[in-house]
């Protein structure tokens, strides 16, 4: 089981703050594709990804028990 944390516009698109995925040994890229298909949303490539509070790339494999966060770009002024 992988916990996915969602922020900002992704929370609105998914309608929740977190999603639990019953997968293991899946790349972040495949996880994104699974979420996009399951929830009919688009996850922008500009989102940062963190696995267990450390930034990660699309090729990283996540395991059962991991927490993945999709962090949208931050703008300010």
C-alpha positions in Angstrom: 0.0 0.0 0.0 1.4 3.4 -1.1 0.0 6.6 0.4 -0.1 9.5 -2.1 -0.3 13.1 -0.6 -1.9 15.7 -2.8 -1.6 19.5 -2.6 -3.2 22.6 -4.0 -4.9 22.1 -7.4 -4.3 18.3 -7.2 -6.4 18.2 -4.0 -9.2 19.9 -5.9 -8.9 17.6 -8.9 -8.9 14.4 -6.8 -11.4 15.7 -4.3 -9.2 14.6 -1.4 -5.9 15.2 0.4 -4.6 11.7 0.1 -5.1 8.5 -2.0 -4.1 5.0 -1.0 -2.8 2.8 -3.9 -2.7 -1.0 -3.5 0.6 -1.4 -5.4 4.2 -2.1 -4.7 7.4 -2.0 -6.7 6.0 0.6 -9.1 7.9 3.5 -10.6 6.7 7.0 -10.0 6.1 7.3 -13.7 3.8 4.3 -13.6 2.1 5.5 -10.4 1.3 8.8 -12.1 -0.2 7.0 -15.1 -2.3 4.8 -12.8 -3.6 7.8 -10.9 -4.3 9.7 -14.0 -6.3 6.8 -15.5 -8.1 5.9 -12.2 -9.1 9.5 -11.3 -9.3 11.0 -14.8 -6.9 13.8 -13.9 -3.7 15.1 -15.4 -0.6 15.3 -13.2 1.7 18.0 -14.7 5.4 17.2 -15.3 6.2 20.5 -13.4 5.1 18.9 -10.1 7.9 18.0 -7.8 7.8 14.5 -6.3 8.9 13.4 -2.9 9.2 9.8 -1.6 9.3 9.6 2.2 10.1 13.3 2.3 13.0 13.2 -0.2 12.8 14.5 -3.7 12.7 11.8 -6.3 12.7 11.3 -10.1 10.1 9.4 -12.3 12.3 6.4 -12.5 12.5 5.7 -8.8 10.6 2.6 -7.6 8.3 3.0 -4.6 7.5 0.2 -2.3 4.6 -0.7 -0.1 4.6 1.5 3.0 6.1 4.5 1.1 4.6 7.9 1.1 4.7 9.8 -2.2 3.9 13.5 -2.4 3.0 15.5 -5.5 4.1 19.1 -4.9 2.9 21.7 -7.4 5.2 24.6 -8.4 5.1 27.5 -6.0 4.9 31.0 -7.2 5.1 34.2 -5.2 6.1 37.7 -5.3 
